[in-house]
């Protein structure tokens, strides 16, 4: 699948695992999260976010103002 991987710099694109497609857009492992999807084209999204804790809270509650 199309994509790029430069160790320590960037991983971006699509890969295929035994369980489905995974989309990556990671430049900083310390700021990346894994979003598991159901009934979608991709099984997982592995992406960078600005604030890991806030992103996880927002995704889990659906409330962008949750603290």
C-alpha positions in Angstrom: 0.0 0.0 0.0 1.2 3.6 -0.6 3.0 5.3 2.2 6.3 6.4 3.7 8.4 5.2 6.7 11.5 7.0 7.7 12.6 5.7 11.1 12.6 8.5 13.7 11.0 11.0 11.3 7.6 9.9 9.9 5.3 7.0 9.2 2.4 7.8 7.0 0.1 5.8 4.8 -1.8 2.6 4.8 -0.7 -0.9 5.8 -2.6 -4.2 5.9 -2.5 -6.4 9.0 -4.1 -9.9 9.5 -7.2 -8.1 10.8 -7.6 -5.2 8.3 -6.2 -1.9 7.1 -4.4 0.5 9.3 -3.9 4.2 8.5 -0.8 5.9 9.9 0.1 9.6 10.2 2.8 9.7 12.9 5.8 12.0 13.3 6.0 11.9 17.2 5.3 8.6 18.9 4.8 10.5 22.2 1.9 12.4 20.7 0.2 9.5 18.8 -3.0 7.7 19.6 -4.6 4.6 18.3 -8.3 4.9 17.3 -10.0 1.5 16.8 -12.9 1.7 14.3 -15.8 -0.6 13.6 -17.6 -1.0 10.3 -15.3 1.4 8.5 -12.8 1.1 5.7 -9.9 1.1 8.2 -9.6 -1.1 11.3 -7.4 1.5 13.1 -6.1 5.0 12.8 -2.7 5.7 14.3 -2.3 9.5 14.4 -0.5 12.3 16.1 -2.6 14.7 18.2 -1.6 18.0 19.9 -2.8 16.9 23.4 -3.0 13.1 23.9 -5.0 13.1 27.1 -7.6 15.6 25.8 -8.0 13.7 22.5 -8.6 10.4 24.3 -11.1 12.1 26.6 -12.9 13.8 23.7 -13.1 10.5 21.7 -14.3 8.5 24.7 -16.9 11.1 25.8 -17.8 12.9 22.6 -17.5 16.1 24.6 -14.8 18.5 23.3 -15.0 20.5 26.6 -14.6 17.5 29.0 -11.8 17.8 31.5 
